[in-house]
């Protein structure tokens, strides 16, 4: 079991705050939870929708970036190569995905680069490592490979971190303030 499971955090639970602070994305989350540090996580249970505070010491387990295959298009190069939903792409063209990369852009760029050529991919599927080759389409109108993807991060202790929508904090405002803010934002948007 991971330190997260031991603290009562279960698959599907959502971490909303780290030490009382919101975070915008996974990188901001990882910036707040350094290895060896004790943190308080505010967690919403996937089963009960209740919120609880959980204290834990962050393990020293490296977090690795992946691209998760969400869907595979019928008749696509990905289907021909045997890709399946929930496969994790760990490397493309012999290069492991890097934490500093936009992993989605990295896969799209290498797919463009290898259009019409065999592109080697390293996948993780059910704990097994697989090497497959896919030939991205020359015509990108239906997607080079034919997969829907999303970023995902995993630690060596088996914990998966999914990208989530940015966190918003709604603050009630008096009617006049809200109207003025609305006009200001509309003006800023039209100026773009």
C-alpha positions in Angstrom: 0.0 0.0 0.0 1.0 3.6 -0.6 1.3 6.3 2.1 -1.8 7.9 0.5 -3.9 4.7 0.9 -2.6 4.3 4.5 -3.9 7.9 5.1 -7.3 6.9 3.8 -7.1 8.5 0.4 -8.8 6.2 -2.1 -8.9 6.0 -5.9 -11.2 8.7 -7.2 -10.8 11.0 -4.2 -10.0 14.6 -5.0 -7.4 16.7 -3.2 -8.7 20.3 -3.1 -6.2 22.0 -0.8 -2.6 21.5 0.3 -2.0 23.2 3.7 -5.0 25.3 3.1 -3.8 26.5 -0.4 -5.5 26.0 -3.7 -3.3 24.8 -6.6 -4.0 25.3 -10.3 -2.6 22.1 -11.8 -0.5 19.1 -11.1 2.8 21.0 -11.3 1.6 23.4 -8.6 0.4 20.4 -6.5 3.9 18.8 -6.7 5.5 22.1 -5.9 3.5 22.2 -2.6 4.2 18.5 -1.6 8.0 18.1 -1.4 9.3 14.7 -0.4 9.7 14.2 3.3 7.5 17.1 4.1 4.4 16.7 6.3 1.3 18.3 4.8 -2.4 18.6 5.5 -4.5 17.7 2.5 -8.2 18.6 2.2 -9.7 15.6 0.4 -13.2 15.1 -1.0 -14.3 11.4 -0.9 -15.3 9.9 -4.2 -17.7 7.6 -2.4 -19.4 9.8 0.1 -18.6 13.3 -1.3 -17.6 14.3 2.3 -14.6 16.5 2.8 -11.9 15.6 5.4 -8.4 16.8 6.3 -5.7 14.2 6.1 -2.1 14.6 7.5 0.6 12.7 5.8 4.4 12.7 5.2 5.0 12.9 1.5 7.0 9.8 0.3 10.2 10.1 -1.6 8.8 8.3 -4.6 9.6 9.9 -8.0 6.6 11.1 -10.0 6.8 10.2 -13.7 4.8 11.8 -16.5 2.7 9.7 -18.9 0.0 10.3 -21.5 -3.1 8.2 -20.8 -5.0 6.9 -23.8 -8.7 7.8 -23.1 -10.1 6.4 -26.3 -9.0 4.7 -29.6 -10.6 5.6 -32.9 -12.1 2.7 -34.9 -9.9 1.8 -37.9 -7.1 4.2 -36.7 -3.3 3.5 -36.7 -3.6 3.2 -32.9 -6.2 0.5 -33.2 -4.0 -1.3 -35.8 -1.0 -1.1 -33.4 -3.1 -2.5 -30.5 -3.4 0.6 -28.3 -6.2 0.4 -25.8 -8.0 2.8 -23.5 -6.1 3.3 -20.2 -2.7 2.5 -21.8 -0.1 4.8 -20.5 2.4 6.1 -23.0 5.8 6.4 -21.2 8.1 7.0 -24.2 7.9 7.9 -27.9 10.6 7.5 -30.5 12.9 6.1 -27.8 12.6 9.2 -25.6 11.0 9.0 -22.2 8.4 11.8 -21.4 9.9 14.5 -19.2 8.4 16.3 -16.3 9.4 19.6 -17.9 7.5 18.8 -21.1 3.9 19.5 -22.0 3.3 15.8 -22.4 0.4 16.2 -24.7 2.3 18.6 -27.0 5.3 16.2 -26.9 3.1 13.3 -28.3 1.5 15.5 -30.9 4.9 16.9 -32.1 6.5 13.5 -32.4 3.4 12.2 -34.2 3.8 15.1 -36.7 7.5 14.4 -37.1 6.8 10.6 -37.8 3.8 11.1 -40.1 3.9 8.2 -42.6 6.8 6.5 -40.7 6.9 3.8 -37.9 6.8 5.5 -34.5 8.0 3.3 -31.6 6.0 3.8 -28.4 6.6 2.4 -24.9 3.4 1.7 -23.1 2.4 0.6 -19.6 -0.6 -1.7 -19.5 -1.8 -3.4 -16.3 1.7 -3.1 -14.8 3.4 -4.6 -17.9 5.7 -2.6 -20.2 4.9 -3.0 -23.9 6.8 -1.8 -27.0 4.6 -1.1 -30.0 4.9 0.7 -33.3 2.3 3.0 -34.8 2.4 4.8 -38.2 0.9 8.2 -37.8 -1.3 9.3 -40.7 0.1 11.8 -43.2 -3.3 13.6 -43.2 -3.9 15.0 -39.7 -7.6 15.8 -40.3 -8.7 12.7 -38.4 -5.8 12.8 -35.9 -2.4 11.4 -36.8 -2.7 8.4 -34.5 -6.4 8.2 -33.7 -6.4 8.5 -29.9 -7.9 10.8 -27.3 -5.3 11.5 -24.6 -4.8 13.3 -21.3 -1.8 13.9 -19.1 -1.3 11.6 -16.1 1.4 11.2 -13.5 2.3 8.2 -11.4 4.6 7.5 -8.5 6.7 4.4 -8.2 4.5 3.3 -5.3 1.5 3.0 -7.7 -0.4 6.2 -7.0 -1.9 7.8 -10.1 -2.4 11.6 -10.3 -4.9 12.7 -12.9 -5.1 16.2 -14.4 -8.2 18.0 -13.2 -9.9 21.2 -14.1 -8.4 24.4 -12.6 -9.7 25.1 -9.1 -12.0 28.2 -8.8 -13.0 29.9 -5.6 -16.4 31.6 -6.0 -16.8 34.7 -3.9 -20.2 36.3 -3.6 -20.2 40.0 -4.5 -22.7 42.9 -4.1 -24.8 43.4 -7.3 -23.1 46.8 -8.2 -19.6 45.3 -7.8 -20.6 42.2 -9.9 -22.0 44.4 -12.7 -18.9 46.6 -12.7 -16.6 43.5 -12.8 -18.7 42.1 -15.7 -18.3 45.3 -17.7 -14.5 45.3 -17.0 -14.0 41.7 -18.0 -16.1 42.2 -21.2 -13.9 45.2 -22.1 -10.8 43.2 -21.5 -12.1 40.4 -23.6 -13.1 42.7 -26.5 -9.6 44.3 -26.4 -8.0 40.9 -27.1 
